[in-house]
Structures are given as C-alpha cells and as structure tokens.
Amino acid sequence: MEIKHEVLGKKGCFYVEMEGEQKAEMTYTFAGDNKIIIDHTEVDPSLKGQGVGYKLVETAVAYAREKNIKILPLCPFANAVFKKRKEYSDVLF
C-alpha cells in the first residue's frame, strides 16, 4: 500500500488512493517553520483492521524526522498513537 503526500501552501495531507479514489487521509497544518499540527485522520471502513491509520502516522513521523520538525497531534487518533508508540517521542511537540 502506497502512502502519498501532498503539500498545498500551509497545509498537507498523507493519503492512500485506490482505484482513483482516496480511501484514507491524515491532514496537517504547518505552524511556523519547525512544527506541523495533525488535525484529522480518516480511514474508509473497507480498510478497517489493516493498520492504515498507524501507517499514516508512521509516514508523518518519518517526514518529521527527515525535515527535522516536530508534530503536535491534535487529532484524537494520532494523539492516541503517539501515546502508544514511545519511539515517536523524538518528534512530539
């Protein structure tokens, strides 16, 4: 499963597209030059139980590490993942 990334100005999105249709997404907003705020995660019910939400967060963490920025997970799902995955604490704001 390929997770795509799109940045439009101050906003960005990690998403999964299948057969030309977006099936999962995690959106964020840049807060200055060194922080993003994850504000929403949504996964289509057809992908339930496949760990797609976790993969979206994992991709955001990899992006944050690459860009040397921090993440503020305001989205309840992303926040729960950060609490469970202590190995992501290096990018947590």
C-alpha positions as CSV (number, residue, x, y, z in Angstrom):
1,M,0.0,0.0,0.0
2,E,1.5,3.3,-1.1
3,I,1.0,6.4,1.1
4,K,1.1,9.6,-0.9
5,H,2.0,13.1,0.4
6,E,0.7,16.4,-0.9
7,V,1.6,19.9,0.4
8,L,-0.6,22.9,-0.6
9,G,0.7,26.1,0.9
10,K,0.5,25.8,4.7
11,K,-1.5,22.6,4.7
12,G,-0.5,19.0,3.9
13,C,-2.0,15.6,3.6
14,F,-0.8,12.0,3.7
15,Y,-3.3,9.7,1.9
16,V,-4.0,6.4,0.4
17,E,-5.6,6.2,-3.1
18,M,-7.1,3.0,-4.5
19,E,-8.6,2.8,-8.0
20,G,-8.5,6.5,-8.3
21,E,-10.4,7.1,-5.1
22,Q,-9.0,8.4,-1.8
23,K,-9.6,5.8,0.9
24,A,-7.6,7.2,3.8
25,E,-6.2,10.6,4.8
26,M,-4.4,12.4,7.5
27,T,-4.3,16.2,7.3
28,Y,-2.0,18.6,8.9
29,T,-1.2,22.3,9.0
30,F,2.3,23.9,9.3
31,A,2.7,26.0,12.4
32,G,5.8,28.0,11.7
33,D,8.9,26.5,10.1
34,N,9.5,23.7,12.6
35,K,6.2,22.2,13.5
36,I,3.1,20.6,12.0
37,I,-0.2,20.0,13.6
38,I,-2.0,16.8,12.7
39,D,-5.7,17.8,12.8
40,H,-7.6,14.9,11.2
41,T,-7.3,11.2,10.3
42,E,-9.9,9.2,8.4
43,V,-9.9,5.7,7.0
44,D,-12.5,4.2,4.8
45,P,-14.4,1.3,6.6
46,S,-13.3,-1.0,3.7
47,L,-9.7,-0.7,5.1
48,K,-10.7,-1.3,8.7
49,G,-8.3,-3.6,10.6
50,Q,-5.4,-3.2,8.2
51,G,-3.4,-0.7,10.3
52,V,-3.8,2.1,7.7
53,G,-4.2,4.8,10.3
54,Y,-1.0,3.7,12.0
55,K,0.8,3.7,8.7
56,L,-0.3,7.3,8.1
57,V,1.1,8.4,11.4
58,E,4.3,6.4,10.8
59,T,4.7,8.2,7.5
60,A,4.2,11.6,9.2
61,V,6.9,10.7,11.8
62,A,9.3,9.7,9.0
63,Y,8.6,13.0,7.3
64,A,9.1,15.0,10.5
65,R,12.4,13.2,11.1
66,E,13.6,13.9,7.6
67,K,12.6,17.6,7.8
68,N,13.8,18.0,11.4
69,I,10.4,19.3,12.6
70,K,8.1,18.4,15.5
71,I,4.5,17.2,15.4
72,L,1.6,18.3,17.6
73,P,-1.1,15.6,17.3
74,L,-4.4,17.4,17.9
75,C,-6.3,14.6,16.1
76,P,-7.6,12.1,18.7
77,F,-6.4,9.1,16.7
78,A,-2.9,10.5,16.0
79,N,-2.6,11.5,19.7
80,A,-3.5,8.0,20.8
81,V,-0.9,6.5,18.5
82,F,1.8,8.9,19.9
83,K,0.9,7.8,23.4
84,K,1.2,4.1,22.5
85,R,4.4,4.4,20.4
86,K,7.1,5.8,22.7
87,E,9.6,5.5,19.8
88,Y,7.9,8.5,18.2
89,S,8.6,10.8,21.2
90,D,11.6,12.4,19.4
91,V,9.3,14.2,17.0
92,L,6.5,15.0,19.5
93,F,6.0,18.7,20.3
